[in-house]
Amino acid sequence: MRIVYLLLLNSLFSIAQIDYPKDNFRLPLDIPMQLSGNFGELRPNHFHAGFDFKTNQQEGLNVYAVADGYISRIKISNSGYGKALYITHKNGFTTVYGHLQKAVGIIQEKIVSIQYSEKSYEIEAFFKPDEILIKQGEIIAISGNTGGSEGPHLHFEIRENKTEKIVNPLFFGLDLKDTKPPIISSLMVYPVDKNSVVKQSHRPIAVNLSLQNDGTYLAEKISASGKIGFGISTSDFDDVSYNQNGTYKTVLFSNGKPIFKYEFDKMIFDEARYVNAFIDYERYKKSHQRVQKLFMKIPYNWSNIKENVNNGVLDIIPNFNGVQKIEVSDFFENITSISIPISYSPDVALVPEITKTTKYLIKANADANFEKDNFSAFFPSGTFYDDFYMNFNVKDDTLQLHDDTVPAHSNFTITIIDPKYSENERKKIFIASVYGSKLNYNSTKIVGSTFSCKSKTLGQFKLVQDTVAPKVVISKSIENKWITDKKSIVLKIFDDLSGIKSYNGYINDKWVLFEYESKLNRLTHIFDDNLLLEGSNKLKLIVIDNVGNSTIFETKFNRSQKK
């Protein structure tokens, strides 16, 4: 009977496995594969959705199509993936190439054509299967550093066509040597409720770890009572990339049975922000240490959790005495484990929980609306992951909404009523997030004397008036100068308060394309001789900020069309 059961179990397991093609895809670069970021790695406000391929710390490498297919989507943005191409393949997957410097050939021609048609640098376009066909190994782009990239690299993803889920690229046989087990740098134990005690404390406790001869870790013995949970800091290294990346799978065992497990096999875009529930967010904001919690106080619907018994929470009751285990592994099944001896102790807590109660209680699964003076804040059910007491106060025309050590999963609404401004003055006003002396713009809706905005970050908010137009700077004047030898013109644009909303450039009164790198405040126009006149040419740039202040920059330059 046991043999039959095991055969049935193995059969069901094999059916559940997806047979990913192992030899369909080549690498998108022609240099050895090294990663600066891997699949599922923990990032600010999201799990990393693909691979970041190193490009030798430089731009300009050829980017190749990993398989036959067609360009199905192009998206150009001054944030996010910057310049990105999407290729759909016949094997049921789409590959994504991000932070590109530019596309090449007919792809680049199509991009520029759409940008001029829409008179916009930022575009998004979708294509049919017969429009832009691509062959495996064809050069499709040049690597770059556009969008939200913090250094030259190629962002690469593989997505399922039917579900649009992102799949770990290692399933497709990409050659990455990894013989190193993950590293566990810390173990935390958390009292889950007010009746829980860990080592005579109501607060989370760091536990000492001893490295054993066999490479495993043994935690110091934990005495506790009530409901507790575990958290770990962990990372992984492969043999060739020389930097730490994320791990693949972690399992918490109790009495030999898995009670909490997460695994980075696939990801759903809409779940990426659950990283803030997954980690000890307050600890991360205060110390920049990411502790991954292997339990949930209040369950959240993250599909990468594969095993969940009692939300990963252990109930330490009298006579409880045993060894728990945590296993951390990478994709290649290199494993590091911790054995954690736990015993029940009736000791009372000598270290109290730090909780400041206020009259503003947030319940994670209920709406909340708080008001004071002319300020109010509305939090829909599900805005937060846990219940907490909010610091809600108004002082010196500034709203204090707790602080950013508590993460929000979705938008909440801030409303400020202020009748003292005239209709014209209101057009220049927005709700700003306050970070010391820095003010960040929030898109603000104005109805009469009522101002409202949405935010996903707690902190301070106030009304700010912006009457200062953006600045346009050119490093070296070209006024009436001959610049025949120059291939491009570069300008910088700045706005100190509400930020840049739009920009439009014209040469001889015709709209021309300026590429915008917001992180560098840089606008670049590459000259097209077809748009230039022999001799004098007129350049005009109009820049508008988010409340409508505008600046017009004009100059003249000379070009010769003679070769």
Salt bridges, closest charged atoms under 4 A:
GLU41 OE1 - ARG43 NH2 3.65
ASP52 OD2 - ARG43 NH2 3.16
ASP52 OD1 - HIS48 NE2 3.18
ASP52 OD1 - HIS153 NE2 3.43
ASP52 OD1 - HIS155 ND1 3.02
GLU124 OE2 - ARG73 NH2 2.54
GLU157 OE2 - HIS155 NE2 2.71
GLU157 OE1 - ARG159 NE 2.82
GLU160 OE2 - LYS266 NZ 2.64
GLU220 OE1 - LYS199 NZ 2.80
GLU263 OE1 - LYS261 NZ 3.60
ASP265 OD2 - LYS306 NZ 3.32
GLU282 OE2 - LYS286 NZ 2.76
ASP315 OD2 - LYS227 NZ 3.67
GLU327 OE2 - LYS325 NZ 3.24
ASP387 OD2 - LYS363 NZ 3.47
ASP404 OD2 - LYS285 NZ 3.56
ASP418 OD2 - LYS420 NZ 2.68
ASP509 OD1 - LYS538 NZ 3.28
GLU515 OE1 - LYS83 NZ 2.73
GLU517 OE1 - LYS519 NZ 2.77
ASP529 OD1 - ARG559 NH2 3.34
ASP529 OD2 - LYS563 NZ 3.27
